[in-house]
């Protein structure tokens, strides 16, 4: 699960992920007037509830807004039987995924960890 198409392109460039992407269309950002209802969250919840996903990788940039969105999604999805993981913190806090080098991003995907609230 990613914020936008630029993150899909960044992850694809690593050649390490062989799955389906869910693009949220943004992240929760109260300062910018973006709330959960402005994002494509419900289709993701519906897929998980219907058993159409084995794992959700929370692949949002490690910013305050990205972490807020990850936490919100974790709360929405933790009751499903879907494994929820997040990228490891090889990506510097405060940076954007689309600017991470391929090696760091690849390692972050390969060494993802369970998301904990």
PASEBA-1860 file (N, C-alpha, C; in nm, 3 decimals):
! residues 117
1> XXXXXXXX> 0.085/-0.113/0.000/0.000/0.000/0.000/0.091/0.122/0.000 ~ 0.070/0.209/-0.098/0.156/0.326/-0.116/0.072/0.453/-0.127 ~ 0.140/0.566/-0.118/0.073/0.695/-0.126/0.031/0.728/-0.269 ~ 0.125/0.719/-0.363/0.093/0.756/-0.501/0.179/0.679/-0.600 ~ 0.159/0.706/-0.728/0.226/0.631/-0.835/0.378/0.646/-0.831 ~ 0.427/0.758/-0.781/0.573/0.777/-0.772/0.636/0.673/-0.679 ~ 0.563/0.635/-0.573/0.613/0.533/-0.482/0.610/0.395/-0.549 ~ 0.508/0.370/-0.630/0.503/0.244/-0.706/0.625/0.236/-0.796
9> XXXXXXXX> 0.655/0.342/-0.866/0.769/0.343/-0.958/0.901/0.323/-0.882 ~ 0.913/0.385/-0.765/1.036/0.369/-0.686/1.054/0.225/-0.640 ~ 0.946/0.163/-0.592/0.953/0.024/-0.545/0.978/-0.069/-0.663 ~ 0.911/-0.047/-0.774/0.929/-0.130/-0.893/1.074/-0.127/-0.942 ~ 1.139/-0.013/-0.927/1.278/-0.002/-0.975/1.374/-0.092/-0.898 ~ 1.334/-0.137/-0.778/1.420/-0.226/-0.700/1.415/-0.369/-0.750 ~ 1.305/-0.407/-0.814/1.289/-0.545/-0.862/1.267/-0.646/-0.750 ~ 1.238/-0.601/-0.628/1.224/-0.693/-0.514/1.081/-0.727/-0.477
17> XXXXXXXX> 0.986/-0.649/-0.521/0.848/-0.673/-0.481/0.770/-0.730/-0.599 ~ 0.705/-0.843/-0.575/0.629/-0.910/-0.679/0.484/-0.924/-0.636 ~ 0.417/-0.815/-0.610/0.280/-0.821/-0.562/0.193/-0.715/-0.625 ~ 0.078/-0.697/-0.567/-0.021/-0.600/-0.615/-0.011/-0.475/-0.527 ~ -0.024/-0.361/-0.589/-0.019/-0.234/-0.517/-0.160/-0.182/-0.492 ~ -0.176/-0.116/-0.378/-0.296/-0.039/-0.351/-0.249/0.105/-0.331 ~ -0.294/0.195/-0.417/-0.253/0.335/-0.411/-0.361/0.414/-0.337 ~ -0.321/0.476/-0.226/-0.416/0.552/-0.143/-0.458/0.684/-0.207
25> XXXXXXXX> -0.372/0.742/-0.287/-0.403/0.872/-0.345/-0.369/0.987/-0.252 ~ -0.282/0.961/-0.156/-0.239/1.065/-0.061/-0.220/1.005/0.076 ~ -0.198/1.092/0.173/-0.185/1.052/0.313/-0.266/1.149/0.399 ~ -0.300/1.103/0.518/-0.376/1.188/0.610/-0.288/1.307/0.650 ~ -0.341/1.426/0.627/-0.267/1.548/0.657/-0.365/1.658/0.697 ~ -0.398/1.665/0.826/-0.493/1.767/0.872/-0.452/1.910/0.835 ~ -0.322/1.937/0.834/-0.274/2.071/0.799/-0.309/2.108/0.655 ~ -0.320/2.005/0.569/-0.356/2.027/0.429/-0.503/1.999/0.402
33> XXXXXXXX> -0.579/1.972/0.508/-0.721/1.945/0.492/-0.752/1.809/0.433 ~ -0.658/1.713/0.446/-0.679/1.578/0.392/-0.706/1.483/0.507 ~ -0.825/1.425/0.507/-0.864/1.329/0.609/-0.880/1.190/0.550 ~ -0.910/1.092/0.631/-0.926/0.953/0.584/-1.031/0.938/0.473 ~ -1.137/1.019/0.478/-1.241/1.007/0.376/-1.198/1.059/0.239 ~ -1.085/1.129/0.234/-1.032/1.180/0.108/-0.942/1.079/0.037 ~ -0.915/0.967/0.102/-0.824/0.866/0.048/-0.899/0.739/0.009 ~ -0.834/0.655/-0.069/-0.893/0.527/-0.112/-0.863/0.419/-0.008
41> XXXXXXXX> -0.922/0.435/0.111/-0.900/0.343/0.221/-1.005/0.233/0.222 ~ -1.130/0.267/0.203/-1.238/0.167/0.212/-1.221/0.050/0.115 ~ -1.178/0.074/-0.011/-1.156/-0.042/-0.099/-1.051/-0.138/-0.045 ~ -0.949/-0.086/0.023/-0.847/-0.172/0.084/-0.907/-0.253/0.199 ~ -0.985/-0.188/0.283/-1.052/-0.255/0.394/-1.144/-0.364/0.340 ~ -1.218/-0.333/0.234/-1.310/-0.430/0.174/-1.235/-0.553/0.121 ~ -1.121/-0.531/0.055/-1.041/-0.643/0.003/-0.991/-0.732/0.117 ~ -0.947/-0.671/0.223/-0.895/-0.748/0.338/-1.007/-0.824/0.407
49> XXXXXXXX> -1.120/-0.760/0.424/-1.235/-0.825/0.487/-1.284/-0.943/0.404 ~ -1.276/-0.931/0.272/-1.322/-1.037/0.181/-1.217/-1.147/0.163 ~ -1.102/-1.134/0.231/-0.999/-1.236/0.220/-0.922/-1.232/0.091 ~ -0.916/-1.117/0.027/-0.846/-1.103/-0.100/-0.700/-1.060/-0.085 ~ -0.652/-1.056/0.038/-0.513/-1.018/0.062/-0.458/-1.104/0.176 ~ -0.333/-1.147/0.162/-0.264/-1.223/0.267/-0.181/-1.130/0.356 ~ -0.131/-1.024/0.296/-0.043/-0.931/0.367/-0.063/-0.791/0.311 ~ -0.057/-0.694/0.399/-0.055/-0.553/0.360/0.077/-0.496/0.409
57> XXXXXXXX> 0.155/-0.443/0.316/0.280/-0.376/0.351/0.251/-0.227/0.356 ~ 0.265/-0.169/0.473/0.246/-0.025/0.489/0.372/0.044/0.439 ~ 0.367/0.091/0.314/0.485/0.147/0.249/0.468/0.297/0.226 ~ 0.450/0.368/0.334/0.437/0.513/0.327/0.565/0.577/0.376 ~ 0.589/0.697/0.331/0.710/0.769/0.372/0.710/0.787/0.524 ~ 0.828/0.775/0.587/0.837/0.785/0.733/0.835/0.930/0.782 ~ 0.721/0.994/0.757/0.698/1.131/0.803/0.587/1.127/0.907 ~ 0.560/1.238/0.970/0.451/1.245/1.068/0.319/1.204/1.002
65> XXXXXXXX> 0.294/1.254/0.881/0.171/1.222/0.811/0.166/1.075/0.768 ~ 0.281/1.024/0.722/0.288/0.883/0.682/0.264/0.791/0.801 ~ 0.326/0.823/0.914/0.307/0.742/1.034/0.163/0.750/1.085 ~ 0.104/0.868/1.076/-0.037/0.884/1.116/-0.127/0.797/1.029 ~ -0.102/0.799/0.899/-0.181/0.719/0.807/-0.160/0.570/0.832 ~ -0.034/0.529/0.855/-0.006/0.389/0.888/-0.083/0.345/1.012 ~ -0.081/0.428/1.115/-0.151/0.395/1.240/-0.301/0.384/1.216 ~ -0.358/0.477/1.141/-0.500/0.473/1.110/-0.535/0.344/1.036
73> XXXXXXXX> -0.455/0.309/0.936/-0.481/0.187/0.859/-0.465/0.063/0.945 ~ -0.365/0.062/1.030/-0.347/-0.052/1.122/-0.472/-0.072/1.207 ~ -0.525/0.037/1.261/-0.646/0.028/1.344/-0.764/-0.024/1.262 ~ -0.774/0.013/1.135/-0.884/-0.033/1.049/-0.869/-0.179/1.008 ~ -0.744/-0.227/0.997/-0.719/-0.359/0.939/-0.681/-0.467/1.039 ~ -0.647/-0.431/1.163/-0.594/-0.531/1.256/-0.694/-0.640/1.291 ~ -0.823/-0.616/1.276/-0.923/-0.718/1.307/-0.938/-0.822/1.196 ~ -0.881/-0.795/1.080/-0.887/-0.892/0.970/-0.777/-0.996/0.991
81> XXXXXXXX> -0.779/-1.099/0.913/-0.675/-1.203/0.923/-0.556/-1.173/0.832 ~ -0.540/-1.049/0.794/-0.433/-1.009/0.705/-0.309/-0.972/0.786 ~ -0.194/-1.021/0.744/-0.067/-0.987/0.807/-0.035/-0.842/0.770 ~ -0.005/-0.759/0.868/0.026/-0.619/0.845/0.172/-0.595/0.878 ~ 0.248/-0.551/0.777/0.389/-0.521/0.797/0.416/-0.379/0.750 ~ 0.531/-0.328/0.789/0.572/-0.194/0.747/0.715/-0.203/0.697 ~ 0.754/-0.109/0.613/0.892/-0.104/0.568/0.983/-0.084/0.689 ~ 1.097/-0.151/0.687/1.193/-0.127/0.794/1.244/0.016/0.781
89> XXXXXXXX> 1.307/0.064/0.882/1.345/0.205/0.884/1.482/0.231/0.822 ~ 1.513/0.160/0.716/1.633/0.191/0.640/1.618/0.323/0.569 ~ 1.494/0.364/0.549/1.466/0.493/0.488/1.464/0.595/0.601 ~ 1.536/0.701/0.583/1.549/0.801/0.689/1.415/0.864/0.723 ~ 1.392/0.883/0.850/1.270/0.951/0.896/1.269/1.092/0.841 ~ 1.155/1.132/0.788/1.140/1.265/0.731/1.168/1.272/0.582 ~ 1.215/1.159/0.524/1.243/1.159/0.381/1.124/1.104/0.303 ~ 1.130/1.110/0.173/1.025/1.060/0.086/1.073/0.933/0.018
97> XXXXXXXX> 0.986/0.833/0.007/1.022/0.706/-0.055/1.076/0.726/-0.196 ~ 1.014/0.815/-0.271/1.052/0.833/-0.411/1.196/0.881/-0.428 ~ 1.258/0.936/-0.322/1.395/0.984/-0.330/1.497/0.887/-0.268 ~ 1.450/0.775/-0.213/1.542/0.677/-0.153/1.620/0.605/-0.263 ~ 1.745/0.573/-0.236/1.822/0.498/-0.335/1.770/0.355/-0.342 ~ 1.795/0.288/-0.452/1.738/0.155/-0.477/1.784/0.051/-0.374 ~ 1.906/0.058/-0.330/1.956/-0.041/-0.233/1.885/-0.025/-0.099 ~ 1.875/0.098/-0.050/1.807/0.123/0.077/1.661/0.082/0.067
105> XXXXXXXX> 1.594/0.119/-0.040/1.454/0.085/-0.058/1.435/-0.065/-0.070 ~ 1.523/-0.131/-0.143/1.515/-0.276/-0.158/1.531/-0.346/-0.023 ~ 1.628/-0.303/0.055/1.649/-0.363/0.188/1.530/-0.335/0.280 ~ 1.471/-0.219/0.269/1.355/-0.185/0.351/1.238/-0.278/0.320 ~ 1.222/-0.312/0.194/1.115/-0.404/0.155/1.146/-0.545/0.204 ~ 1.269/-0.590/0.181/1.306/-0.726/0.219/1.306/-0.747/0.370 ~ 1.337/-0.645/0.447/1.348/-0.657/0.591/1.230/-0.592/0.664 ~ 1.117/-0.590/0.598/0.998/-0.530/0.661/0.965/-0.605/0.790
113> XXXXX> 0.900/-0.534/0.879/0.870/-0.586/1.011/0.722/-0.572/1.041 ~ 0.669/-0.650/1.136/0.528/-0.632/1.174/0.507/-0.490/1.225 ~ 0.395/-0.430/1.186/0.362/-0.296/1.231/0.307/-0.305/1.373 ~ 0.358/-0.222/1.462/0.312/-0.222/1.601/0.260/-0.084/1.635 ~ 0.147/-0.083/1.703/0.090/0.047/1.741/0.150/0.098/1.869
END
